[in-house]
Amino acid sequence: MLIDLWGARKTTDEEKKHNINRFVMLGSMRSENPEAGPVKMRHYLVAKKLADEYLKESGLDYTIVRPGPLTNDEPEGTVLIEERIENASGKITRADTAHVLAETLDKENTIGKTFDLLGGSTPIEEAVRKV
């Protein structure tokens, strides 16, 4: 869990040191309110929250993608992206999550945004364009 905090902070610092301005962070749904998360996940969610806050304050062009529970299933190519997904009972494949992360890299509309991610019905490229 400490890698989720210290690794992210060190990477943020290195990007600034080397004048790299773009950072896409893999966050976690519910990290904005760790105390409301499952007891066994709270330490992880606290680490994610602190890492996200550090990145937001860094001055970098950031995007924070917060997936729900990850699966090893085959990718579906379709997702649900919202600033906050309230009734999150779904999940998302690791492959679809990676695809969303890659899609955000060169999309200016995602800069300065944080959003939740689950499997859904919108093609990934379209969903990222609508962020």
C-alpha positions in Angstrom: 0.0 0.0 0.0 2.8 2.4 0.7 3.9 2.1 -3.0 0.5 3.6 -3.9 1.4 6.7 -1.9 5.2 7.1 -2.0 5.6 5.7 -5.5 3.1 8.1 -6.9 4.5 11.0 -5.0 8.1 10.2 -6.1 7.0 9.8 -9.7 5.2 13.2 -9.5 8.3 14.8 -8.2 10.5 13.2 -10.9 8.1 14.4 -13.7 8.4 17.9 -12.4 12.2 17.7 -12.1 12.4 16.5 -15.7 9.8 19.0 -17.1 7.3 16.3 -18.0 3.9 17.9 -17.6 1.5 15.1 -18.2 0.5 12.6 -15.6 -2.3 10.0 -15.8 -2.8 8.4 -12.4 -4.5 5.1 -11.7 -6.7 5.9 -8.6 -9.4 4.0 -7.0 -13.2 4.5 -6.7 -14.2 5.7 -3.2 -10.7 7.0 -2.4 -12.1 10.5 -1.9 -13.8 9.2 1.3 -11.7 6.3 2.7 -13.6 6.1 5.9 -16.8 5.1 4.1 -15.0 2.2 2.3 -14.7 -1.4 3.4 -12.6 -1.7 6.6 -10.0 -4.0 4.9 -9.6 -1.4 2.1 -9.3 1.8 4.1 -5.5 1.9 4.4 -5.3 1.5 0.6 -8.0 4.1 0.0 -6.2 6.6 2.3 -2.9 6.0 0.4 -4.8 6.6 -2.9 -6.5 9.8 -1.6 -3.2 11.3 -0.4 -1.4 10.4 -3.7 -4.3 12.0 -5.7 -4.2 15.1 -3.6 -0.5 15.4 -4.0 -0.8 15.1 -7.8 -3.7 17.7 -7.9 -1.5 20.2 -6.1 1.6 19.5 -8.2 0.8 21.9 -11.1 1.1 19.0 -13.6 -1.5 18.3 -16.3 -3.1 15.4 -14.5 -5.9 13.0 -15.1 -7.0 10.6 -12.3 -8.9 7.5 -13.4 -10.6 5.7 -10.6 -11.8 2.3 -11.5 -14.0 0.1 -9.5 -13.2 -3.6 -8.7 -10.9 -5.0 -11.3 -11.3 -8.3 -13.0 -9.1 -10.5 -15.3 -11.9 -11.1 -17.7 -11.6 -10.5 -21.4 -11.9 -6.8 -22.4 -15.3 -5.6 -23.5 -14.3 -2.3 -25.0 -17.2 -0.5 -23.4 -17.3 1.5 -20.2 -19.2 3.8 -17.9 -17.3 7.0 -17.0 -18.7 9.6 -14.6 -17.2 12.1 -12.3 -18.6 10.0 -9.4 -20.6 6.8 -9.8 -22.9 6.7 -6.8 -24.4 3.2 -7.0 -21.3 1.3 -7.9 -22.0 -2.4 -7.9 -20.2 -3.1 -11.1 -16.6 -3.9 -12.0 -14.2 -3.3 -14.9 -11.6 -5.5 -16.6 -8.0 -4.6 -16.2 -7.6 -4.5 -20.0 -10.4 -2.0 -20.4 -8.9 0.1 -17.5 -5.6 0.1 -19.3 -7.3 1.1 -22.6 -8.9 4.1 -20.8 -5.6 5.1 -19.2 -3.9 5.1 -22.7 -6.8 7.0 -24.3 -6.6 9.9 -21.8 -2.9 10.5 -22.5 -3.4 12.8 -25.5 -6.9 14.0 -24.8 -6.8 17.6 -23.5 -10.4 17.4 -22.4 -9.3 15.0 -19.6 -6.7 17.3 -18.1 -7.5 18.4 -14.6 -10.2 15.8 -14.3 -10.9 12.9 -12.0 -13.5 10.3 -12.8 -14.8 6.9 -11.8 -14.8 4.0 -14.2 -16.8 0.8 -14.5 -17.8 -1.6 -17.3 -20.6 -0.1 -19.3 -22.2 0.3 -22.7 -20.3 3.2 -24.2 -17.3 2.5 -26.5 -14.1 3.6 -24.7 -13.0 6.2 -27.2 -16.4 7.8 -27.1 -16.6 7.8 -23.3 -13.2 9.4 -23.0 -14.1 12.1 -25.5 -17.2 13.0 -23.3 -15.2 13.4 -20.1 
